[in-house]
Amino acid sequence: MRGAFWVGLGAAAALVVAVAACKKASDGPAPSATPAPVPSPRVQKSGLSVRSEIGALDPDAAKKAVEAAMPSIRECVARPRRKMPYFGGDVETVLRIDASGKVAWAHFQRSDLGDVEAERCVLDALARQAWPKPEDADAGEARQSLELRASEDERPPTAWGESDLGDAGAKLVAALESCRAQSGTAGLRATFYVDPRGAVMTVGVATEDEKGLAAVDCAVKAVRAQTYPTPGSYPAKVSVGVGR
């Protein structure tokens, strides 16, 4: 986001009023008036300090923060994987770093993990780290993409689309749109696993911006409130999004 500022320059005007006295014609013409000199305006130099809203973060220091968080992040994903060996996905996190180097807020702009508890665990792991202070700004932004995929030896869940959800798909879209509108976020996407009985196993949520943090619990409830068809003998995984 770019900051904008305007500097107004004031102009000074000099007004000269000449007064002529009445004289008789015999006195001859009145002497010509010599205009008074107009002093040049004085220009005073003043210091201008510009501080932008979003500043740069030292890339090496930010990289160290992510590396320090990785052991905890791996454990975040390992917990649900003990019951669901196929659990995993790709994520992109967005963290707002305040002027002191602390995380003000964080969210997933993209995630197909499908487990809100694991997602919150990942964000907490990142938030606990020492982040660099933003340069000449009130805040900085750190974006990180992570591949947290299951082993290739594991059979992946059945890939579902919105049409595989049957009548529940349209109901879910309407419910998610309500969650999105209430929070004011530009978009959100829910990813979840459905077991062979048609029951929801776990749900994860990604949001377009930080406003969507208020919509996460609403989206999870919306997913769990629906009745889904059975995917067969093996779990399915599906993502449904609304907004941008």
C-alpha positions in Angstrom: 0.0 0.0 0.0 1.4 3.3 -0.9 1.2 6.4 1.2 0.4 9.8 -0.3 1.2 13.2 1.0 0.8 16.8 -0.2 2.9 19.8 0.6 1.2 23.2 0.2 3.4 26.2 -0.5 2.0 29.6 0.6 2.6 32.8 -1.6 3.2 36.3 -0.2 1.9 39.4 -2.0 3.0 42.9 -1.5 0.5 45.8 -1.9 1.8 49.3 -2.5 -0.6 52.3 -2.2 0.5 55.6 -3.5 -1.1 58.9 -2.4 -0.8 62.0 -4.6 -1.3 65.5 -3.3 -3.3 68.0 -5.3 -1.1 70.8 -6.6 -1.8 73.9 -8.7 -1.0 73.9 -12.3 1.7 76.6 -11.8 3.6 74.3 -9.5 4.3 72.1 -12.4 4.0 68.4 -12.6 4.2 66.3 -9.5 7.5 64.5 -9.1 7.4 60.9 -10.2 7.1 58.4 -7.3 9.9 55.9 -6.9 8.4 52.5 -6.0 9.5 51.1 -2.8 11.6 48.0 -3.1 9.7 44.7 -2.5 11.8 42.4 -0.3 12.4 38.9 -1.5 10.4 36.3 0.4 12.5 34.4 2.9 12.6 30.7 2.4 13.1 28.7 5.5 14.2 25.1 5.2 12.4 22.5 7.4 13.0 18.9 7.9 10.5 16.5 6.3 10.1 13.0 7.8 8.2 10.5 5.7 7.1 7.2 7.2 5.1 4.8 5.1 2.5 2.4 6.3 4.1 -0.8 5.1 7.9 -1.1 5.1 10.4 -3.7 4.0 11.6 -6.5 6.2 15.1 -7.7 6.3 14.9 -10.9 4.1 17.6 -12.8 5.9 16.1 -12.2 9.3 12.6 -13.1 8.1 14.0 -16.3 6.6 15.6 -17.2 10.0 12.2 -16.6 11.7 10.5 -19.1 9.3 13.3 -21.7 9.7 13.1 -21.4 13.5 9.3 -22.1 13.3 9.6 -25.2 11.0 10.0 -27.9 13.7 6.8 -26.7 15.4 5.0 -26.4 12.0 6.0 -30.0 11.2 4.5 -31.1 14.5 1.3 -29.1 13.7 0.8 -31.2 10.6 2.0 -34.5 12.2 -0.8 -34.5 14.8 -3.8 -34.9 12.4 -1.6 -37.1 10.2 -1.5 -39.8 12.9 -5.2 -40.5 12.2 -5.2 -39.3 8.6 -2.0 -40.4 6.9 -2.9 -38.6 3.7 -3.3 -35.3 5.5 -1.5 -32.3 4.0 -1.5 -29.5 1.5 0.0 -26.3 0.3 -0.4 -23.0 2.2 0.4 -19.3 1.9 0.5 -17.3 5.1 0.4 -13.5 5.5 1.7 -11.9 8.7 1.5 -8.3 9.7 4.6 -7.3 11.7 4.3 -4.2 13.9 7.0 -1.6 14.5 8.4 -3.6 17.5 8.9 -6.7 15.4 5.9 -8.6 16.8 3.1 -10.2 14.8 0.0 -8.1 14.9 -2.2 -10.6 13.0 -1.8 -13.5 10.7 -4.0 -15.5 8.4 -3.9 -18.1 5.6 -4.6 -16.4 2.2 -4.3 -19.9 0.6 -4.6 -23.3 2.3 -5.9 -26.7 1.3 -4.8 -28.4 4.5 -8.4 -28.9 5.6 -7.9 -28.6 9.4 -8.5 -25.3 11.2 -6.7 -26.5 14.3 -3.6 -27.4 12.4 -3.7 -24.1 10.5 -4.0 -22.1 13.8 -1.1 -24.1 15.1 1.0 -23.1 12.1 0.2 -19.5 12.5 1.0 -19.6 16.2 4.4 -21.2 15.5 5.2 -18.3 13.1 3.9 -15.7 15.5 6.1 -16.9 18.4 9.3 -16.1 16.4 11.5 -13.0 16.5 10.7 -11.0 13.4 12.8 -8.1 12.1 11.4 -4.6 12.6 10.1 -2.9 9.5 12.3 -0.3 7.9 11.0 3.3 8.2 7.4 2.2 8.5 4.8 1.4 11.1 4.4 -2.2 9.9 5.8 -4.8 7.6 4.3 -7.8 5.8 5.7 -11.3 5.6 4.3 -13.8 3.1 5.4 -17.4 3.2 4.4 -20.3 1.0 4.9 -23.8 2.5 4.4 -27.3 1.0 3.1 -29.5 3.8 2.1 -32.5 1.8 1.8 -36.1 2.8 4.2 -38.7 1.7 3.8 -39.8 -2.0 3.6 -43.4 -0.6 0.2 -42.5 1.0 -2.9 -42.9 -1.0 -4.5 -39.4 -1.4 -8.1 -38.8 -0.5 -10.7 -38.9 -3.4 -10.7 -35.5 -5.0 -14.1 -33.9 -5.0 -15.5 -30.8 -6.6 -18.5 -28.7 -5.5 -20.8 -30.7 -7.7 -20.0 -33.9 -5.8 -21.7 -32.4 -2.7 -25.1 -32.7 -4.2 -27.8 -30.4 -2.7 -25.5 -29.7 0.2 -23.2 -27.8 -2.2 -25.6 -24.9 -2.9 -26.6 -24.7 0.8 -23.0 -24.5 1.8 -22.2 -21.8 -0.7 -25.0 -19.7 0.6 -23.9 -20.2 4.2 -20.3 -19.4 3.4 -21.4 -16.2 1.6 -23.2 -15.1 4.7 -20.1 -15.7 6.8 -18.0 -13.7 4.2 -20.5 -10.8 4.1 -20.7 -10.5 7.9 -16.9 -10.3 8.2 -16.4 -8.0 5.3 -13.6 -10.1 3.8 -13.2 -10.1 0.0 -13.2 -13.9 -0.1 -12.9 -17.2 1.8 -12.5 -20.8 1.0 -13.2 -23.9 3.1 -11.4 -27.2 2.6 -12.7 -30.3 4.3 -12.5 -34.1 4.4 -15.6 -36.3 4.2 -15.5 -39.8 5.6 -17.1 -42.9 4.0 -20.3 -42.3 5.9 -20.6 -38.7 4.6 -19.6 -37.1 7.8 -17.1 -34.2 8.0 -13.8 -35.2 9.5 -11.9 -31.9 9.6 -12.3 -28.4 8.2 -9.8 -25.6 7.3 -10.4 -22.1 6.1 -8.4 -19.6 4.1 -9.4 -15.9 3.8 -8.5 -13.2 1.3 -7.5 -10.7 4.0 -7.3 -10.2 7.7 -11.0 -9.3 8.0 -11.8 -12.9 7.3 -10.3 -14.0 10.6 -13.7 -13.1 12.1 -15.4 -15.5 9.6 -13.3 -18.7 10.3 -15.5 -20.1 13.0 -18.6 -19.2 11.1 -17.3 -21.1 8.0 -16.4 -24.2 10.0 -19.9 -24.3 11.5 -21.4 -23.8 8.0 -19.5 -26.8 6.7 -20.4 -29.1 9.6 -24.1 -28.1 9.4 -24.6 -29.8 6.0 -25.4 -33.4 5.2 -23.1 -34.8 2.5 -23.3 -37.9 0.3 -20.9 -40.8 0.9 -17.7 -40.7 -1.2 -17.5 -44.5 -1.1 -15.1 -46.7 0.8 -12.4 -44.0 1.1 -12.5 -40.4 2.4 -12.8 -37.4 0.0 -11.4 -33.9 0.1 -13.1 -30.9 -1.3 -12.7 -27.1 -1.4 -15.6 -24.6 -1.7 -15.0 -20.8 -2.0 -17.0 -17.6 -2.2 -16.1 -14.1 -3.1 -12.8 -13.2 -4.8 
